[in-house]
Amino acid sequence: MISVIIPTYNREKTILGSVKSVLEQTWKDLELIVVDDASSDNTERMIQNIDDLRVKYIRQPHNQGACAARNRGIEAAQGEYIAFQDSDDIWHKDKLEKQINFLKLKSADMVYCGMNRYMNGRKKYFPSDQKKEEKLTVEKLLKKNKISTQTILLKQSAAKSVMFDPKLKRLQDWDFALRVLTADYHIEYLGEALVDVRVQGDSITSTVPSEKAYLQFARKHYDLYQKYPKSLGGLYATLAYSVKDGNRKSAQEYLLKSLKKKFDIKTLAKLIFNVLRIW
């Protein structure tokens, strides 16, 4: 059985579509755990009215954030495998079936797939820079996030040994995947978009400053970045791009820091392109 965990907070307008995309999966052997992070809208009533015995509703006593909600779901999960969905995203109907078959084929502990991100009327595939057969390494994952929470399927044992970090307000998916990988679990990439994501104006990504989030992430994984300096250079380049519209001076400083790190030709070319866009 697969335990699907949805953390939610005041998503009465989108939660039913997300739940429906889980319950209509071609893979039927599942339980759906909705962890309500103390919503003040009609989320609870909407979930309680769903006529499907596979749905379980858990309400947090007070708002603690998505990571704490996911951890509560992991603790309650009965399935051999765990998958995560967000309360405003849609899964393709064959997502779980394709992922569980791929995980078994590759003898993996965790698999992640691609997704389509819709924002301002435009669609973009994520991760756009990863090839289907490309092996994920710690160095590559440190350099740039390639995994979003709602694309993950993994063994319950792996999820319970790692858990999410409630101290992080953003980049929790990146941190979680990195810790799964550094714990020597086997991760594979299914290079196909099986999730549709619509970026909301009130999403965490929109409300938590990028610079603060990236710097917090870098501090947490300081030892790994010291071990892989190329990855730190890549993170500085990402930081420069993320702050360029609001703070051009900081963007330039981050680019200069990234230039001090060792780069291969491909990465250097991308960096030069970003320099021209920022200056």
Secondary structure as a PSIPRED ss2 file (coil, helix, strand):
# PSIPRED VFORMAT (PSIPRED V4.0)

   1 M C   1.000  0.000  0.000
   2 I E   0.000  0.000  1.000
   3 S E   0.000  0.000  1.000
   4 V E   0.000  0.000  1.000
   5 I E   0.000  0.000  1.000
   6 I E   0.000  0.000  1.000
   7 P E   0.000  0.000  1.000
   8 T E   0.000  0.000  1.000
   9 Y C   1.000  0.000  0.000
  10 N C   1.000  0.000  0.000
  11 R C   1.000  0.000  0.000
  12 E C   1.000  0.000  0.000
  13 K C   1.000  0.000  0.000
  14 T C   1.000  0.000  0.000
  15 I H   0.000  1.000  0.000
  16 L H   0.000  1.000  0.000
  17 G H   0.000  1.000  0.000
  18 S H   0.000  1.000  0.000
  19 V H   0.000  1.000  0.000
  20 K H   0.000  1.000  0.000
  21 S H   0.000  1.000  0.000
  22 V H   0.000  1.000  0.000
  23 L H   0.000  1.000  0.000
  24 E C   1.000  0.000  0.000
  25 Q C   1.000  0.000  0.000
  26 T C   1.000  0.000  0.000
  27 W C   1.000  0.000  0.000
  28 K C   1.000  0.000  0.000
  29 D C   1.000  0.000  0.000
  30 L E   0.000  0.000  1.000
  31 E E   0.000  0.000  1.000
  32 L E   0.000  0.000  1.000
  33 I E   0.000  0.000  1.000
  34 V E   0.000  0.000  1.000
  35 V E   0.000  0.000  1.000
  36 D E   0.000  0.000  1.000
  37 D C   1.000  0.000  0.000
  38 A C   1.000  0.000  0.000
  39 S C   1.000  0.000  0.000
  40 S C   1.000  0.000  0.000
  41 D C   1.000  0.000  0.000
  42 N C   1.000  0.000  0.000
  43 T H   0.000  1.000  0.000
  44 E H   0.000  1.000  0.000
  45 R H   0.000  1.000  0.000
  46 M H   0.000  1.000  0.000
  47 I H   0.000  1.000  0.000
  48 Q H   0.000  1.000  0.000
  49 N C   1.000  0.000  0.000
  50 I C   1.000  0.000  0.000
  51 D C   1.000  0.000  0.000
  52 D C   1.000  0.000  0.000
  53 L C   1.000  0.000  0.000
  54 R C   1.000  0.000  0.000
  55 V E   0.000  0.000  1.000
  56 K E   0.000  0.000  1.000
  57 Y E   0.000  0.000  1.000
  58 I E   0.000  0.000  1.000
  59 R E   0.000  0.000  1.000
  60 Q C   1.000  0.000  0.000
  61 P C   1.000  0.000  0.000
  62 H C   1.000  0.000  0.000
  63 N C   1.000  0.000  0.000
  64 Q C   1.000  0.000  0.000
  65 G C   1.000  0.000  0.000
  66 A H   0.000  1.000  0.000
  67 C H   0.000  1.000  0.000
  68 A H   0.000  1.000  0.000
  69 A H   0.000  1.000  0.000
  70 R H   0.000  1.000  0.000
  71 N H   0.000  1.000  0.000
  72 R H   0.000  1.000  0.000
  73 G H   0.000  1.000  0.000
  74 I H   0.000  1.000  0.000
  75 E H   0.000  1.000  0.000
  76 A H   0.000  1.000  0.000
  77 A C   1.000  0.000  0.000
  78 Q C   1.000  0.000  0.000
  79 G C   1.000  0.000  0.000
  80 E C   1.000  0.000  0.000
  81 Y E   0.000  0.000  1.000
  82 I E   0.000  0.000  1.000
  83 A E   0.000  0.000  1.000
  84 F E   0.000  0.000  1.000
  85 Q C   1.000  0.000  0.000
  86 D C   1.000  0.000  0.000
  87 S C   1.000  0.000  0.000
  88 D C   1.000  0.000  0.000
  89 D E   0.000  0.000  1.000
  90 I E   0.000  0.000  1.000
  91 W E   0.000  0.000  1.000
  92 H C   1.000  0.000  0.000
  93 K C   1.000  0.000  0.000
  94 D C   1.000  0.000  0.000
  95 K H   0.000  1.000  0.000
  96 L H   0.000  1.000  0.000
  97 E H   0.000  1.000  0.000
  98 K H   0.000  1.000  0.000
  99 Q H   0.000  1.000  0.000
 100 I H   0.000  1.000  0.000
 101 N H   0.000  1.000  0.000
 102 F H   0.000  1.000  0.000
 103 L H   0.000  1.000  0.000
 104 K H   0.000  1.000  0.000
 105 L H   0.000  1.000  0.000
 106 K C   1.000  0.000  0.000
 107 S C   1.000  0.000  0.000
 108 A C   1.000  0.000  0.000
 109 D C   1.000  0.000  0.000
 110 M E   0.000  0.000  1.000
 111 V E   0.000  0.000  1.000
 112 Y E   0.000  0.000  1.000
 113 C E   0.000  0.000  1.000
 114 G E   0.000  0.000  1.000
 115 M E   0.000  0.000  1.000
 116 N E   0.000  0.000  1.000
 117 R E   0.000  0.000  1.000
 118 Y E   0.000  0.000  1.000
 119 M E   0.000  0.000  1.000
 120 N C   1.000  0.000  0.000
 121 G C   1.000  0.000  0.000
 122 R E   0.000  0.000  1.000
 123 K E   0.000  0.000  1.000
 124 K E   0.000  0.000  1.000
 125 Y E   0.000  0.000  1.000
 126 F E   0.000  0.000  1.000
 127 P C   1.000  0.000  0.000
 128 S C   1.000  0.000  0.000
 129 D C   1.000  0.000  0.000
 130 Q C   1.000  0.000  0.000
 131 K C   1.000  0.000  0.000
 132 K C   1.000  0.000  0.000
 133 E C   1.000  0.000  0.000
 134 E C   1.000  0.000  0.000
 135 K C   1.000  0.000  0.000
 136 L C   1.000  0.000  0.000
 137 T C   1.000  0.000  0.000
 138 V H   0.000  1.000  0.000
 139 E H   0.000  1.000  0.000
 140 K H   0.000  1.000  0.000
 141 L H   0.000  1.000  0.000
 142 L H   0.000  1.000  0.000
 143 K H   0.000  1.000  0.000
 144 K C   1.000  0.000  0.000
 145 N C   1.000  0.000  0.000
 146 K C   1.000  0.000  0.000
 147 I C   1.000  0.000  0.000
 148 S C   1.000  0.000  0.000
 149 T H   0.000  1.000  0.000
 150 Q H   0.000  1.000  0.000
 151 T H   0.000  1.000  0.000
 152 I E   0.000  0.000  1.000
 153 L E   0.000  0.000  1.000
 154 L E   0.000  0.000  1.000
 155 K E   0.000  0.000  1.000
 156 Q H   0.000  1.000  0.000
 157 S H   0.000  1.000  0.000
 158 A H   0.000  1.000  0.000
 159 A H   0.000  1.000  0.000
 160 K H   0.000  1.000  0.000
 161 S H   0.000  1.000  0.000
 162 V H   0.000  1.000  0.000
 163 M C   1.000  0.000  0.000
 164 F C   1.000  0.000  0.000
 165 D C   1.000  0.000  0.000
 166 P C   1.000  0.000  0.000
 167 K C   1.000  0.000  0.000
 168 L C   1.000  0.000  0.000
 169 K C   1.000  0.000  0.000
 170 R C   1.000  0.000  0.000
 171 L C   1.000  0.000  0.000
 172 Q H   0.000  1.000  0.000
 173 D H   0.000  1.000  0.000
 174 W H   0.000  1.000  0.000
 175 D H   0.000  1.000  0.000
 176 F H   0.000  1.000  0.000
 177 A H   0.000  1.000  0.000
 178 L H   0.000  1.000  0.000
 179 R H   0.000  1.000  0.000
 180 V H   0.000  1.000  0.000
 181 L H   0.000  1.000  0.000
 182 T H   0.000  1.000  0.000
 183 A C   1.000  0.000  0.000
 184 D C   1.000  0.000  0.000
 185 Y C   1.000  0.000  0.000
 186 H C   1.000  0.000  0.000
 187 I E   0.000  0.000  1.000
 188 E E   0.000  0.000  1.000
 189 Y E   0.000  0.000  1.000
 190 L E   0.000  0.000  1.000
 191 G E   0.000  0.000  1.000
 192 E E   0.000  0.000  1.000
 193 A E   0.000  0.000  1.000
 194 L E   0.000  0.000  1.000
 195 V E   0.000  0.000  1.000
 196 D E   0.000  0.000  1.000
 197 V E   0.000  0.000  1.000
 198 R E   0.000  0.000  1.000
 199 V C   1.000  0.000  0.000
 200 Q C   1.000  0.000  0.000
 201 G C   1.000  0.000  0.000
 202 D C   1.000  0.000  0.000
 203 S C   1.000  0.000  0.000
 204 I H   0.000  1.000  0.000
 205 T H   0.000  1.000  0.000
 206 S H   0.000  1.000  0.000
 207 T H   0.000  1.000  0.000
 208 V C   1.000  0.000  0.000
 209 P C   1.000  0.000  0.000
 210 S H   0.000  1.000  0.000
 211 E H   0.000  1.000  0.000
 212 K H   0.000  1.000  0.000
 213 A H   0.000  1.000  0.000
 214 Y H   0.000  1.000  0.000
 215 L H   0.000  1.000  0.000
 216 Q H   0.000  1.000  0.000
 217 F H   0.000  1.000  0.000
 218 A H   0.000  1.000  0.000
 219 R H   0.000  1.000  0.000
 220 K H   0.000  1.000  0.000
 221 H C   1.000  0.000  0.000
 222 Y H   0.000  1.000  0.000
 223 D H   0.000  1.000  0.000
 224 L H   0.000  1.000  0.000
 225 Y H   0.000  1.000  0.000
 226 Q H   0.000  1.000  0.000
 227 K H   0.000  1.000  0.000
 228 Y C   1.000  0.000  0.000
 229 P H   0.000  1.000  0.000
 230 K H   0.000  1.000  0.000
 231 S H   0.000  1.000  0.000
 232 L H   0.000  1.000  0.000
 233 G H   0.000  1.000  0.000
 234 G H   0.000  1.000  0.000
 235 L H   0.000  1.000  0.000
 236 Y H   0.000  1.000  0.000
 237 A H   0.000  1.000  0.000
 238 T H   0.000  1.000  0.000
 239 L H   0.000  1.000  0.000
 240 A H   0.000  1.000  0.000
 241 Y H   0.000  1.000  0.000
 242 S H   0.000  1.000  0.000
 243 V H   0.000  1.000  0.000
 244 K C   1.000  0.000  0.000
 245 D C   1.000  0.000  0.000
 246 G C   1.000  0.000  0.000
 247 N C   1.000  0.000  0.000
 248 R H   0.000  1.000  0.000
 249 K H   0.000  1.000  0.000
 250 S H   0.000  1.000  0.000
 251 A H   0.000  1.000  0.000
 252 Q H   0.000  1.000  0.000
 253 E H   0.000  1.000  0.000
 254 Y H   0.000  1.000  0.000
 255 L H   0.000  1.000  0.000
 256 L H   0.000  1.000  0.000
 257 K H   0.000  1.000  0.000
 258 S H   0.000  1.000  0.000
 259 L H   0.000  1.000  0.000
 260 K C   1.000  0.000  0.000
 261 K C   1.000  0.000  0.000
 262 K C   1.000  0.000  0.000
 263 F C   1.000  0.000  0.000
 264 D C   1.000  0.000  0.000
 265 I H   0.000  1.000  0.000
 266 K H   0.000  1.000  0.000
 267 T H   0.000  1.000  0.000
 268 L H   0.000  1.000  0.000
 269 A H   0.000  1.000  0.000
 270 K H   0.000  1.000  0.000
 271 L H   0.000  1.000  0.000
 272 I H   0.000  1.000  0.000
 273 F H   0.000  1.000  0.000
 274 N H   0.000  1.000  0.000
 275 V H   0.000  1.000  0.000
 276 L H   0.000  1.000  0.000
 277 R H   0.000  1.000  0.000
 278 I H   0.000  1.000  0.000
 279 W C   1.000  0.000  0.000
